[in-house]
């Protein structure tokens, strides 16, 4: 049976988002936190937040993610997550943004298999939770994945999530499905595909392509990203879950509930507008005139104007999902 997860997006898929999303939509089996950094000591303050607080999250469906090249930091993170009830953590080796990659973190770590082997050797000496990796094919070129696979195969990764682009691409061009198929039989860990699943049609095409020859391995878990932010119904549609109620009404309720939830958790801070705008930069594509919607959303500068703008959008615009 196909399993679907939601990939992490800094500034968007935080705890308020995940909790509201689960109340309004189905189909997602697993969530990942946006990455944590700076776990410099036991009981780090940045882990004492609702983002990872078990009372605010379902620890059975949430995997905390860390961005790090320090084995001791990863182990501290794993220990603290286990104490909170989590059974797995994920290492981000996929972030493509230069401010991260230039420090040899995220996808910037992929050209350095010896360094990764050194990190993993120390981590797997002591870690007592499941440990997975999210990565790309490389940073500078897609063949960087081959020596990295040799490293991955030395260790009992609980899963390996691969987005088949290189870091330098950011999100430009198309995901390299053929390269993903080439490396499938080489990988020992359970494999998860991530990239360019933006509709049921694209999912069917990718799923069929990856699983057309099971002698080379198969993929039964897929991570959704930008496609789900643009169309929150996507996971339900992929799994064939029968629609409950009018889509436009549900989407409207979700947009308001998320705003109110974020506002409550932020103590009324206007910073909430920035996070809502980030989501709308994707969700505008659910409507027939996305650029007009973006103009309306982008010019909001005061909390009092958000709901009015949303009401106007849902009153005047038609959805196309």
Phi and psi restraints in degrees (value plus and minus 20) as a CYANA .aco file:
   2 UNK   PHI     -83.2   -43.2
   2 UNK   PSI     111.8   151.8
   3 UNK   PHI    -129.3   -89.3
   3 UNK   PSI     121.3   161.3
   4 UNK   PHI    -144.7  -104.7
   4 UNK   PSI     115.1   155.1
   5 UNK   PHI    -143.6  -103.6
   5 UNK   PSI     141.6   181.6
   6 UNK   PHI    -127.6   -87.6
   6 UNK   PSI     101.6   141.6
   7 UNK   PHI     -90.3   -50.3
   7 UNK   PSI     138.6   178.6
   8 UNK   PHI    -103.2   -63.2
   8 UNK   PSI     119.1   159.1
   9 UNK   PHI    -148.0  -108.0
   9 UNK   PSI      97.8   137.8
  10 UNK   PHI     -77.6   -37.6
  10 UNK   PSI     111.8   151.8
  11 UNK   PHI      63.2   103.2
  11 UNK   PSI     -25.2    14.8
  12 UNK   PHI    -143.8  -103.8
  12 UNK   PSI     -78.1   -38.1
  13 UNK   PHI    -110.1   -70.1
  13 UNK   PSI      31.5    71.5
  14 UNK   PHI    -100.1   -60.1
  14 UNK   PSI    -196.5  -156.5
  15 UNK   PHI     -79.4   -39.4
  15 UNK   PSI     -66.9   -26.9
  16 UNK   PHI     -77.3   -37.3
  16 UNK   PSI     -60.8   -20.8
  17 UNK   PHI     -82.0   -42.0
  17 UNK   PSI     -71.4   -31.4
  18 UNK   PHI     -80.1   -40.1
  18 UNK   PSI     -62.9   -22.9
  19 UNK   PHI     -87.1   -47.1
  19 UNK   PSI     -61.8   -21.8
  20 UNK   PHI     -89.2   -49.2
  20 UNK   PSI     -61.0   -21.0
  21 UNK   PHI     -78.5   -38.5
  21 UNK   PSI     -65.3   -25.3
  22 UNK   PHI     -84.5   -44.5
  22 UNK   PSI     -48.4    -8.4
  23 UNK   PHI     -93.2   -53.2
  23 UNK   PSI     -45.7    -5.7
  24 UNK   PHI    -128.2   -88.2
  24 UNK   PSI     -41.4    -1.4
  25 UNK   PHI    -159.2  -119.2
  25 UNK   PSI     135.1   175.1
  26 UNK   PHI    -136.0   -96.0
  26 UNK   PSI    -195.9  -155.9
  27 UNK   PHI      79.9   119.9
  27 UNK   PSI     -37.7     2.3
  28 UNK   PHI    -113.7   -73.7
  28 UNK   PSI     107.2   147.2
  29 UNK   PHI    -113.1   -73.1
  29 UNK   PSI     -45.6    -5.6
  30 UNK   PHI    -169.5  -129.5
  30 UNK   PSI     123.6   163.6
  31 UNK   PHI    -141.7  -101.7
  31 UNK   PSI     136.5   176.5
  32 UNK   PHI    -145.2  -105.2
  32 UNK   PSI     120.6   160.6
  33 UNK   PHI     -93.4   -53.4
  33 UNK   PSI     130.5   170.5
  34 UNK   PHI     -76.3   -36.3
  34 UNK   PSI     134.3   174.3
  35 UNK   PHI     -87.1   -47.1
  35 UNK   PSI     125.8   165.8
  36 UNK   PHI    -118.6   -78.6
  36 UNK   PSI     128.4   168.4
  37 UNK   PHI    -159.4  -119.4
  37 UNK   PSI     150.1   190.1
  38 UNK   PHI      48.7    88.7
  38 UNK   PSI      19.3    59.3
  39 UNK   PHI    -107.4   -67.4
  39 UNK   PSI      55.9    95.9
  40 UNK   PHI    -105.9   -65.9
  40 UNK   PSI     -34.1     5.9
  41 UNK   PHI    -173.9  -133.9
  41 UNK   PSI     144.4   184.4
  42 UNK   PHI     -79.1   -39.1
  42 UNK   PSI     123.1   163.1
  43 UNK   PHI      38.8    78.8
  43 UNK   PSI      25.0    65.0
  44 UNK   PHI     -77.3   -37.3
  44 UNK   PSI     120.8   160.8
  45 UNK   PHI     -82.0   -42.0
  45 UNK   PSI     -53.3   -13.3
  46 UNK   PHI     -94.2   -54.2
  46 UNK   PSI     -21.4    18.6
  47 UNK   PHI    -121.8   -81.8
  47 UNK   PSI     -17.5    22.5
  48 UNK   PHI    -122.1   -82.1
  48 UNK   PSI      34.5    74.5
  49 UNK   PHI    -154.3  -114.3
  49 UNK   PSI     147.4   187.4
  50 UNK   PHI     -85.0   -45.0
  50 UNK   PSI     -39.0     1.0
  51 UNK   PHI     -76.8   -36.8
  51 UNK   PSI     -49.9    -9.9
  52 UNK   PHI    -150.4  -110.4
  52 UNK   PSI     -18.9    21.1
  53 UNK   PHI     -84.8   -44.8
  53 UNK   PSI     102.9   142.9
  54 UNK   PHI     -78.6   -38.6
  54 UNK   PSI     -46.2    -6.2
  55 UNK   PHI     -92.5   -52.5
  55 UNK   PSI     -35.1     4.9
  56 UNK   PHI    -129.6   -89.6
  56 UNK   PSI     -20.8    19.2
  57 UNK   PHI    -163.3  -123.3
  57 UNK   PSI     130.7   170.7
  58 UNK   PHI    -107.8   -67.8
  58 UNK   PSI      84.9   124.9
  59 UNK   PHI     -88.5   -48.5
  59 UNK   PSI     -35.2     4.8
  60 UNK   PHI     -96.9   -56.9
  60 UNK   PSI     -43.0    -3.0
  61 UNK   PHI    -137.8   -97.8
  61 UNK   PSI     -14.8    25.2
  62 UNK   PHI    -137.3   -97.3
  62 UNK   PSI     110.7   150.7
  63 UNK   PHI    -134.5   -94.5
  63 UNK   PSI      97.7   137.7
  64 UNK   PHI     -90.1   -50.1
  64 UNK   PSI     121.2   161.2
  65 UNK   PHI    -136.2   -96.2
  65 UNK   PSI     123.8   163.8
  66 UNK   PHI    -144.2  -104.2
  66 UNK   PSI     125.6   165.6
  67 UNK   PHI    -131.5   -91.5
  67 UNK   PSI      91.1   131.1
  68 UNK   PHI    -184.0  -144.0
  68 UNK   PSI     135.0   175.0
  69 UNK   PHI    -142.0  -102.0
  69 UNK   PSI      -2.4    37.6
  70 UNK   PHI    -132.8   -92.8
  70 UNK   PSI      92.1   132.1
  71 UNK   PHI     -79.3   -39.3
  71 UNK   PSI     -59.2   -19.2
  72 UNK   PHI     -86.8   -46.8
  72 UNK   PSI     -57.5   -17.5
  73 UNK   PHI     -84.9   -44.9
  73 UNK   PSI     -61.8   -21.8
  74 UNK   PHI     -82.0   -42.0
  74 UNK   PSI     -61.2   -21.2
  75 UNK   PHI     -87.7   -47.7
  75 UNK   PSI     -59.5   -19.5
  76 UNK   PHI     -81.1   -41.1
  76 UNK   PSI     -64.0   -24.0
  77 UNK   PHI     -79.7   -39.7
  77 UNK   PSI     -66.0   -26.0
  78 UNK   PHI     -82.1   -42.1
  78 UNK   PSI     -61.9   -21.9
  79 UNK   PHI     -84.2   -44.2
  79 UNK   PSI     -65.4   -25.4
  80 UNK   PHI     -87.7   -47.7
  80 UNK   PSI     -57.0   -17.0
  81 UNK   PHI     -85.5   -45.5
  81 UNK   PSI     -60.3   -20.3
  82 UNK   PHI     -82.8   -42.8
  82 UNK   PSI     -60.7   -20.7
  83 UNK   PHI     -82.2   -42.2
  83 UNK   PSI     -46.5    -6.5
  84 UNK   PHI    -107.2   -67.2
  84 UNK   PSI     -23.1    16.9
  85 UNK   PHI      85.9   125.9
  85 UNK   PSI     -21.7    18.3
  86 UNK   PHI     -99.3   -59.3
  86 UNK   PSI     126.0   166.0
  87 UNK   PHI    -128.0   -88.0
  87 UNK   PSI     -21.2    18.8
  88 UNK   PHI    -174.3  -134.3
  88 UNK   PSI     133.2   173.2
  89 UNK   PHI    -152.1  -112.1
  89 UNK   PSI     143.9   183.9
  90 UNK   PHI    -149.0  -109.0
  90 UNK   PSI     118.5   158.5
  91 UNK   PHI    -120.0   -80.0
  91 UNK   PSI     106.4   146.4
  92 UNK   PHI    -102.7   -62.7
  92 UNK   PSI      88.5   128.5
  93 UNK   PHI    -140.2  -100.2
  93 UNK   PSI      10.6    50.6
  94 UNK   PHI    -145.7  -105.7
  94 UNK   PSI     -37.8     2.2
  95 UNK   PHI     -75.4   -35.4
  95 UNK   PSI     103.0   143.0
  96 UNK   PHI    -114.5   -74.5
  96 UNK   PSI     -26.7    13.3
  97 UNK   PHI     -91.5   -51.5
  97 UNK   PSI     114.8   154.8
  98 UNK   PHI     -74.3   -34.3
  98 UNK   PSI     -57.4   -17.4
  99 UNK   PHI     -82.1   -42.1
  99 UNK   PSI     -44.1    -4.1
 100 UNK   PHI    -112.3   -72.3
 100 UNK   PSI     -72.2   -32.2
 101 UNK   PHI     -83.9   -43.9
 101 UNK   PSI     -53.4   -13.4
 102 UNK   PHI     -85.4   -45.4
 102 UNK   PSI     -36.4     3.6
 103 UNK   PHI    -116.8   -76.8
 103 UNK   PSI      -4.7    35.3
 104 UNK   PHI      39.9    79.9
 104 UNK   PSI      18.9    58.9
 105 UNK   PHI    -141.4  -101.4
 105 UNK   PSI     146.5   186.5
 106 UNK   PHI      39.3    79.3
 106 UNK   PSI    -156.8  -116.8
 107 UNK   PHI     -88.0   -48.0
 107 UNK   PSI     -36.9     3.1
 108 UNK   PHI     -87.5   -47.5
 108 UNK   PSI     -29.6    10.4
 109 UNK   PHI    -107.6   -67.6
 109 UNK   PSI     -36.1     3.9
 110 UNK   PHI     -85.5   -45.5
 110 UNK   PSI     -47.5    -7.5
 111 UNK   PHI     -96.1   -56.1
 111 UNK   PSI     -16.5    23.5
 112 UNK   PHI    -145.5  -105.5
 112 UNK   PSI      49.7    89.7
 113 UNK   PHI     -81.8   -41.8
 113 UNK   PSI     -52.5   -12.5
 114 UNK   PHI     -84.0   -44.0
 114 UNK   PSI     -59.8   -19.8
 115 UNK   PHI     -85.8   -45.8
 115 UNK   PSI     -61.9   -21.9
 116 UNK   PHI     -83.5   -43.5
 116 UNK   PSI     -61.2   -21.2
 117 UNK   PHI     -81.5   -41.5
 117 UNK   PSI     -59.7   -19.7
 118 UNK   PHI     -84.0   -44.0
 118 UNK   PSI     -63.4   -23.4
 119 UNK   PHI     -83.0   -43.0
 119 UNK   PSI     -69.0   -29.0
 120 UNK   PHI     -85.5   -45.5
 120 UNK   PSI     -57.2   -17.2
 121 UNK   PHI     -77.3   -37.3
 121 UNK   PSI     -63.2   -23.2
 122 UNK   PHI     -91.9   -51.9
 122 UNK   PSI     -62.5   -22.5
 123 UNK   PHI     -80.8   -40.8
 123 UNK   PSI     -67.5   -27.5
 124 UNK   PHI     -96.6   -56.6
 124 UNK   PSI     -25.8    14.2
 125 UNK   PHI     -88.0   -48.0
 125 UNK   PSI     -51.3   -11.3
 126 UNK   PHI    -148.3  -108.3
 126 UNK   PSI     -40.2    -0.2
 127 UNK   PHI     -85.4   -45.4
 127 UNK   PSI     119.4   159.4
 128 UNK   PHI    -148.8  -108.8
 128 UNK   PSI       8.4    48.4
 129 UNK   PHI    -148.4  -108.4
 129 UNK   PSI     143.5   183.5
 130 UNK   PHI     -82.3   -42.3
 130 UNK   PSI     124.9   164.9
 131 UNK   PHI    -150.6  -110.6
 131 UNK   PSI      99.3   139.3
 132 UNK   PHI    -142.0  -102.0
 132 UNK   PSI     147.8   187.8
 133 UNK   PHI    -151.3  -111.3
 133 UNK   PSI     119.9   159.9
 134 UNK   PHI    -134.9   -94.9
 134 UNK   PSI     104.5   144.5
 135 UNK   PHI    -165.5  -125.5
 135 UNK   PSI     159.3   199.3
 136 UNK   PHI    -133.8   -93.8
 136 UNK   PSI    -195.6  -155.6
 137 UNK   PHI     -93.5   -53.5
 137 UNK   PSI     -41.8    -1.8
 138 UNK   PHI     149.8   189.8
 138 UNK   PSI    -195.7  -155.7
 139 UNK   PHI    -125.6   -85.6
 139 UNK   PSI     -70.7   -30.7
 140 UNK   PHI    -111.9   -71.9
 140 UNK   PSI     -55.4   -15.4
 141 UNK   PHI    -172.5  -132.5
 141 UNK   PSI     134.9   174.9
 142 UNK   PHI     -90.9   -50.9
 142 UNK   PSI     -35.9     4.1
 143 UNK   PHI     -96.1   -56.1
 143 UNK   PSI     -28.4    11.6
 144 UNK   PHI     -82.4   -42.4
 144 UNK   PSI     -38.8     1.2
 145 UNK   PHI     -88.4   -48.4
 145 UNK   PSI     -46.8    -6.8
 146 UNK   PHI     -87.3   -47.3
 146 UNK   PSI     -71.1   -31.1
 147 UNK   PHI     -85.5   -45.5
 147 UNK   PSI     -47.2    -7.2
 148 UNK   PHI     -90.1   -50.1
 148 UNK   PSI     -56.2   -16.2
 149 UNK   PHI     -80.7   -40.7
 149 UNK   PSI     -58.4   -18.4
 150 UNK   PHI     -78.6   -38.6
 150 UNK   PSI     -58.2   -18.2
 151 UNK   PHI     -89.7   -49.7
 151 UNK   PSI     -69.2   -29.2
 152 UNK   PHI     -74.7   -34.7
 152 UNK   PSI     -59.7   -19.7
 153 UNK   PHI     -91.5   -51.5
 153 UNK   PSI     -32.7     7.3
 154 UNK   PHI     -98.5   -58.5
 154 UNK   PSI     -32.9     7.1
 155 UNK   PHI    -147.3  -107.3
 155 UNK   PSI     131.4   171.4
 156 UNK   PHI    -102.2   -62.2
 156 UNK   PSI      47.1    87.1
 157 UNK   PHI     -83.4   -43.4
 157 UNK   PSI     118.0   158.0
 158 UNK   PHI     -93.0   -53.0
 158 UNK   PSI     -47.8    -7.8
 159 UNK   PHI    -187.9  -147.9
 159 UNK   PSI     138.5   178.5
 160 UNK   PHI    -148.4  -108.4
 160 UNK   PSI      95.1   135.1
 161 UNK   PHI    -119.1   -79.1
 161 UNK   PSI     101.8   141.8
 162 UNK   PHI    -141.8  -101.8
 162 UNK   PSI     106.2   146.2
 163 UNK   PHI    -120.2   -80.2
 163 UNK   PSI      91.7   131.7
 164 UNK   PHI    -100.5   -60.5
 164 UNK   PSI      40.3    80.3
 165 UNK   PHI    -148.5  -108.5
 165 UNK   PSI     150.9   190.9
 166 UNK   PHI    -120.1   -80.1
 166 UNK   PSI     139.7   179.7
 167 UNK   PHI     -79.3   -39.3
 167 UNK   PSI     -59.1   -19.1
 168 UNK   PHI     -82.0   -42.0
 168 UNK   PSI     -44.0    -4.0
 169 UNK   PHI     -91.7   -51.7
 169 UNK   PSI     -41.4    -1.4
 170 UNK   PHI      34.5    74.5
 170 UNK   PSI    -135.1   -95.1
 171 UNK   PHI    -138.1   -98.1
 171 UNK   PSI       1.1    41.1
 172 UNK   PHI    -101.7   -61.7
 172 UNK   PSI     140.1   180.1
 173 UNK   PHI      48.2    88.2
 173 UNK   PSI    -184.6  -144.6
 174 UNK   PHI    -128.3   -88.3
 174 UNK   PSI     132.0   172.0
 175 UNK   PHI     -83.0   -43.0
 175 UNK   PSI     120.7   160.7
 176 UNK   PHI    -107.3   -67.3
 176 UNK   PSI      64.9   104.9
 177 UNK   PHI     -84.6   -44.6
 177 UNK   PSI     -57.2   -17.2
 178 UNK   PHI     -85.8   -45.8
 178 UNK   PSI     -59.1   -19.1
 179 UNK   PHI     -87.0   -47.0
 179 UNK   PSI     -58.5   -18.5
 180 UNK   PHI     -79.8   -39.8
 180 UNK   PSI     -64.8   -24.8
 181 UNK   PHI     -83.8   -43.8
 181 UNK   PSI     -54.3   -14.3
 182 UNK   PHI     -85.0   -45.0
 182 UNK   PSI     -57.8   -17.8
 183 UNK   PHI    -109.3   -69.3
 183 UNK   PSI     -33.9     6.1
 184 UNK   PHI     -69.5   -29.5
 184 UNK   PSI     -70.5   -30.5
 185 UNK   PHI     -92.0   -52.0
 185 UNK   PSI     -28.7    11.3
 186 UNK   PHI    -108.5   -68.5
 186 UNK   PSI     -33.4     6.6
 187 UNK   PHI    -120.6   -80.6
 187 UNK   PSI     109.4   149.4
 188 UNK   PHI    -103.2   -63.2
 188 UNK   PSI     -56.1   -16.1
 189 UNK   PHI     -91.2   -51.2
 189 UNK   PSI     134.0   174.0
 190 UNK   PHI     -74.7   -34.7
 190 UNK   PSI     111.8   151.8
 191 UNK   PHI    -127.3   -87.3
 191 UNK   PSI     117.0   157.0
 192 UNK   PHI    -141.7  -101.7
 192 UNK   PSI     112.2   152.2
 193 UNK   PHI    -115.0   -75.0
 193 UNK   PSI     118.6   158.6
 194 UNK   PHI    -160.3  -120.3
 194 UNK   PSI     107.5   147.5
 195 UNK   PHI     122.1   162.1
 195 UNK   PSI     104.0   144.0
 196 UNK   PHI      42.9    82.9
 196 UNK   PSI       4.8    44.8
 197 UNK   PHI    -110.7   -70.7
 197 UNK   PSI      77.2   117.2
 198 UNK   PHI    -137.6   -97.6
 198 UNK   PSI     -22.9    17.1
 199 UNK   PHI    -180.8  -140.8
 199 UNK   PSI     147.5   187.5
 200 UNK   PHI     -81.0   -41.0
 200 UNK   PSI     -59.6   -19.6
 201 UNK   PHI     -82.5   -42.5
 201 UNK   PSI     -63.8   -23.8
 202 UNK   PHI     -87.8   -47.8
 202 UNK   PSI     -55.7   -15.7
 203 UNK   PHI     -83.2   -43.2
 203 UNK   PSI     -67.0   -27.0
 204 UNK   PHI     -79.8   -39.8
 204 UNK   PSI     -63.1   -23.1
 205 UNK   PHI     -83.4   -43.4
 205 UNK   PSI     -67.0   -27.0
 206 UNK   PHI     -86.8   -46.8
 206 UNK   PSI     -65.2   -25.2
 207 UNK   PHI     -79.9   -39.9
 207 UNK   PSI     -64.7   -24.7
 208 UNK   PHI     -83.6   -43.6
 208 UNK   PSI     -62.5   -22.5
 209 UNK   PHI     -84.6   -44.6
 209 UNK   PSI     -62.4   -22.4
 210 UNK   PHI     -93.7   -53.7
 210 UNK   PSI     -49.7    -9.7
 211 UNK   PHI    -130.6   -90.6
 211 UNK   PSI      -2.4    37.6
 212 UNK   PHI     -93.0   -53.0
 212 UNK   PSI     -42.5    -2.5
 213 UNK   PHI    -153.4  -113.4
 213 UNK   PSI      73.1   113.1
 214 UNK   PHI     -90.9   -50.9
 214 UNK   PSI     -29.5    10.5
 215 UNK   PHI     -88.5   -48.5
 215 UNK   PSI     -39.7     0.3
 216 UNK   PHI    -119.1   -79.1
 216 UNK   PSI      -9.1    30.9
 217 UNK   PHI      85.5   125.5
 217 UNK   PSI     151.1   191.1
 218 UNK   PHI    -165.5  -125.5
 218 UNK   PSI     142.8   182.8
 219 UNK   PHI    -147.3  -107.3
 219 UNK   PSI     104.0   144.0
 220 UNK   PHI    -141.9  -101.9
 220 UNK   PSI     -12.8    27.2
 221 UNK   PHI    -148.4  -108.4
 221 UNK   PSI     115.6   155.6
 222 UNK   PHI    -151.2  -111.2
 222 UNK   PSI     119.2   159.2
 223 UNK   PHI    -122.2   -82.2
 223 UNK   PSI     106.4   146.4
 224 UNK   PHI    -114.8   -74.8
 224 UNK   PSI     132.4   172.4
 225 UNK   PHI    -160.3  -120.3
 225 UNK   PSI    -127.0   -87.0
 226 UNK   PHI     -78.4   -38.4
 226 UNK   PSI     -53.9   -13.9
 227 UNK   PHI     -81.6   -41.6
 227 UNK   PSI     -56.2   -16.2
 228 UNK   PHI     -98.0   -58.0
 228 UNK   PSI     -51.5   -11.5
 229 UNK   PHI     -87.0   -47.0
 229 UNK   PSI     -56.6   -16.6
 230 UNK   PHI     -94.7   -54.7
 230 UNK   PSI     -59.1   -19.1
 231 UNK   PHI    -149.8  -109.8
 231 UNK   PSI      72.8   112.8
 232 UNK   PHI     -83.1   -43.1
 232 UNK   PSI     -31.8     8.2
 233 UNK   PHI    -106.5   -66.5
 233 UNK   PSI     -23.5    16.5
 234 UNK   PHI     -79.3   -39.3
 234 UNK   PSI     -64.2   -24.2
 235 UNK   PHI     -83.8   -43.8
 235 UNK   PSI     -61.1   -21.1
 236 UNK   PHI     -80.5   -40.5
 236 UNK   PSI     -63.3   -23.3
 237 UNK   PHI     -86.8   -46.8
 237 UNK   PSI     -60.9   -20.9
 238 UNK   PHI     -82.7   -42.7
 238 UNK   PSI     -60.3   -20.3
 239 UNK   PHI    -105.3   -65.3
 239 UNK   PSI     -22.7    17.3
 240 UNK   PHI      51.0    91.0
 240 UNK   PSI       8.0    48.0
 241 UNK   PHI     -95.1   -55.1
 241 UNK   PSI     108.3   148.3
 242 UNK   PHI     -83.2   -43.2
 242 UNK   PSI     111.9   151.9
 243 UNK   PHI     -83.7   -43.7
 243 UNK   PSI     116.8   156.8
 244 UNK   PHI    -130.5   -90.5
 244 UNK   PSI      81.1   121.1
 245 UNK   PHI      66.7   106.7
 245 UNK   PSI     154.6   194.6
 246 UNK   PHI     -90.5   -50.5
 246 UNK   PSI     111.3   151.3
 247 UNK   PHI     -81.0   -41.0
 247 UNK   PSI     -64.4   -24.4
 248 UNK   PHI     -83.5   -43.5
 248 UNK   PSI     -59.9   -19.9
 249 UNK   PHI     -84.5   -44.5
 249 UNK   PSI     -62.8   -22.8
 250 UNK   PHI     -86.1   -46.1
 250 UNK   PSI     -62.5   -22.5
 251 UNK   PHI     -85.3   -45.3
 251 UNK   PSI     -58.6   -18.6
 252 UNK   PHI     -82.7   -42.7
 252 UNK   PSI     -67.4   -27.4
 253 UNK   PHI     -81.3   -41.3
 253 UNK   PSI     -59.5   -19.5
 254 UNK   PHI     -84.3   -44.3
 254 UNK   PSI     -65.2   -25.2
 255 UNK   PHI     -82.3   -42.3
 255 UNK   PSI     -58.1   -18.1
 256 UNK   PHI     -95.7   -55.7
 256 UNK   PSI     -63.3   -23.3
 257 UNK   PHI     -82.9   -42.9
 257 UNK   PSI     -60.2   -20.2
 258 UNK   PHI     -86.0   -46.0
 258 UNK   PSI     -63.1   -23.1
 259 UNK   PHI     -80.3   -40.3
 259 UNK   PSI     -67.5   -27.5
 260 UNK   PHI     -85.5   -45.5
 260 UNK   PSI     -58.5   -18.5
 261 UNK   PHI     -85.5   -45.5
 261 UNK   PSI     -66.1   -26.1
 262 UNK   PHI     -83.4   -43.4
 262 UNK   PSI     -61.1   -21.1
 263 UNK   PHI     -82.7   -42.7
 263 UNK   PSI     -61.5   -21.5
 264 UNK   PHI     -84.1   -44.1
 264 UNK   PSI     -65.9   -25.9
 265 UNK   PHI     -92.0   -52.0
 265 UNK   PSI     -42.8    -2.8
 266 UNK   PHI    -114.3   -74.3
 266 UNK   PSI     -15.3    24.7
 267 UNK   PHI      43.9    83.9
 267 UNK   PSI      11.1    51.1
 268 UNK   PHI      61.6   101.6
 268 UNK   PSI      -7.7    32.3
 269 UNK   PHI     -87.7   -47.7
 269 UNK   PSI     116.0   156.0
 270 UNK   PHI     -86.9   -46.9
 270 UNK   PSI     -29.7    10.3
 271 UNK   PHI     -80.0   -40.0
 271 UNK   PSI     -41.5    -1.5
 272 UNK   PHI     -75.9   -35.9
 272 UNK   PSI     -55.2   -15.2
 273 UNK   PHI     -79.6   -39.6
 273 UNK   PSI     -58.4   -18.4
 274 UNK   PHI     -81.4   -41.4
 274 UNK   PSI     -62.7   -22.7
 275 UNK   PHI     -89.5   -49.5
 275 UNK   PSI     -56.8   -16.8
 276 UNK   PHI     -87.6   -47.6
 276 UNK   PSI     -57.4   -17.4
 277 UNK   PHI     -84.1   -44.1
 277 UNK   PSI     -59.5   -19.5
 278 UNK   PHI     -79.5   -39.5
 278 UNK   PSI     -62.9   -22.9
 279 UNK   PHI     -85.8   -45.8
 279 UNK   PSI     -62.7   -22.7
 280 UNK   PHI     -85.3   -45.3
 280 UNK   PSI     -43.4    -3.4
 281 UNK   PHI     -83.6   -43.6
 281 UNK   PSI     -41.2    -1.2
 282 UNK   PHI    -117.9   -77.9
 282 UNK   PSI     -67.2   -27.2
 283 UNK   PHI     -88.5   -48.5
 283 UNK   PSI     -39.0     1.0
 284 UNK   PHI     -78.0   -38.0
 284 UNK   PSI     -45.0    -5.0
 285 UNK   PHI     -95.2   -55.2
 285 UNK   PSI     -21.8    18.2
 286 UNK   PHI     -98.6   -58.6
 286 UNK   PSI     -29.2    10.8
 287 UNK   PHI    -132.9   -92.9
 287 UNK   PSI     144.3   184.3
 288 UNK   PHI     -96.4   -56.4
 288 UNK   PSI     -35.9     4.1
 289 UNK   PHI    -154.5  -114.5
 289 UNK   PSI      50.1    90.1
 290 UNK   PHI     -80.6   -40.6
 290 UNK   PSI     -56.8   -16.8
 291 UNK   PHI     -88.0   -48.0
 291 UNK   PSI     -55.8   -15.8
 292 UNK   PHI     -84.8   -44.8
 292 UNK   PSI     -61.1   -21.1
 293 UNK   PHI     -83.2   -43.2
 293 UNK   PSI     -62.5   -22.5
 294 UNK   PHI     -82.9   -42.9
 294 UNK   PSI     -57.7   -17.7
 295 UNK   PHI     -81.8   -41.8
 295 UNK   PSI     -60.0   -20.0
 296 UNK   PHI     -86.7   -46.7
 296 UNK   PSI     -62.4   -22.4
 297 UNK   PHI     -92.0   -52.0
 297 UNK   PSI     -62.3   -22.3
 298 UNK   PHI     -82.8   -42.8
 298 UNK   PSI     -51.9   -11.9
 299 UNK   PHI    -104.8   -64.8
 299 UNK   PSI     -21.6    18.4
 300 UNK   PHI     -90.4   -50.4
 300 UNK   PSI     104.4   144.4
 301 UNK   PHI    -144.0  -104.0
 301 UNK   PSI     -25.3    14.7
 302 UNK   PHI    -152.5  -112.5
 302 UNK   PSI     123.8   163.8
 303 UNK   PHI     -74.7   -34.7
 303 UNK   PSI     -59.0   -19.0
 304 UNK   PHI     -84.4   -44.4
 304 UNK   PSI     -38.7     1.3
 305 UNK   PHI    -110.8   -70.8
 305 UNK   PSI     -33.5     6.5
 306 UNK   PHI     -83.3   -43.3
 306 UNK   PSI     -74.3   -34.3
 307 UNK   PHI     -81.8   -41.8
 307 UNK   PSI     -58.4   -18.4
 308 UNK   PHI     -81.4   -41.4
 308 UNK   PSI     -61.6   -21.6
 309 UNK   PHI     -86.0   -46.0
 309 UNK   PSI     -61.7   -21.7
 310 UNK   PHI     -84.9   -44.9
 310 UNK   PSI     -63.2   -23.2
 311 UNK   PHI     -80.1   -40.1
 311 UNK   PSI     -60.7   -20.7
 312 UNK   PHI     -85.0   -45.0
 312 UNK   PSI     -61.7   -21.7
 313 UNK   PHI     -80.8   -40.8
 313 UNK   PSI     -69.0   -29.0
 314 UNK   PHI     -93.6   -53.6
 314 UNK   PSI     -40.9    -0.9
 315 UNK   PHI     -99.4   -59.4
 315 UNK   PSI     -56.7   -16.7
 316 UNK   PHI    -123.4   -83.4
 316 UNK   PSI     -41.4    -1.4
 317 UNK   PHI    -126.3   -86.3
 317 UNK   PSI     132.3   172.3
 318 UNK   PHI    -124.7   -84.7
 318 UNK   PSI     124.6   164.6
 319 UNK   PHI    -110.0   -70.0
 319 UNK   PSI     134.7   174.7
 320 UNK   PHI    -142.2  -102.2
 320 UNK   PSI      -6.6    33.4
